[in-house]
Amino acid sequence: MDMRPLGRTGLNVSVIALGTMTWGEQNTEAEAHAQLNLALDAGINFVDTAEMYPVPPMAPTQGRTETYIGTWLKQTGRRNDIVLATKATGPSRTAARPSHVRGGQLSFTKENLTEAVNQSLRRLQTDHIDLYQLHWPDRSLNIFGQRSYVHPQGEDTVEIEVTLRALEELIKAGKVRHIGVSNESPWGLSRFLCLAEQHGLPRVASIQNAYSLVNRHFENGLSEFALHDDVGLLAYSPLAFGVLSGKYLNGQKPAGARLTLFERFSRYNSPAVTEAAEAYVALFRAHGLDPAEASLAFVNSRDFVTANIIGATTLDQLRSNIASASLVLPPEVLEGIEAIQARHPNPAC
């Protein structure tokens, strides 16, 4: 398993990270534990979760994912074998974002982040979090499939410097070791980096944004930060919720699959995404490659990617996803990918 540096933290993480957002909804506690065991046996040391999980976010299930990780840590005693990452839920500024977490006290103030960390530590049954991430910005931004950006005048937000100082206190208290951002923009990331340098505040180690063959938006603006400032991408949804595996093509609705169960994920359900996915799947199959493994291998191959966050609901899916770490795409496949990207640029942004 390829290991890559996590920013400037001194930590090395596996190129494949184990995503956990199905645990507690599509996966039971026993299944979650089995996935953790298999992942570690395969050389994965990076586990990513969030206080909001599982997804879709609902009050009755909120926190289950962290709880399942916590029971595994207690049973196995393998805390030192993993780099554990979790995320603080951001403010609910749209109907699609959860407002039930911590009673809706979700702005990134010192008080709210302290409470969020303490609750996560209790569920995870650990005394520290290796990478603590802000799940999305405190301000309004065109993310989660929203393409247009409308700047809200007079929006009440917590200043980034205030949030950084709150995170600094959590690091000083030993509850958090390093910090990261998620669903962030080039402007936002630049502010985090500049303020950290100006005031000697904690430096973000990573940025967790969506990245896949149908959403390469990260390459426009953020990839330079990743490479020049050592803030690598933790790529989520690398299979576009399974669309790039080909399992939904020709109108198929596999039982138990995420897009079959939940209608809210329209970002990956559009005709434009389907058309692009059909082209990628055909390309891979023409070269004798498994579409899911090849799609993940492309993400793994990007020099601005620190880790590729995979998610699976079965152990067979997990094994297949992990196998992508050893797959090197030939030049003719990479050329084919660029040709498809030119015809179908980022339909899932």
KARA-V36713 format. One record per helix or strand of 3 or more residues. SS is the DSSP state (@ for helix, = for strand). FROM is the first residue (numbers start at 1). TO is the last residue. If there is no record, write none. Layout:
SS	FROM	TO
SS	FROM	TO
This chain:
=	3	5
=	12	14
=	16	19
@	29	41
=	46	48
@	64	76
@	79	81
=	83	88
@	101	104
@	110	124
=	129	134
@	160	172
=	176	182
@	186	199
=	204	210
@	217	219
@	222	228
=	232	236
@	243	245
@	249	251
@	258	261
@	266	268
@	271	286
@	291	300
=	305	310
@	315	326
@	331	343
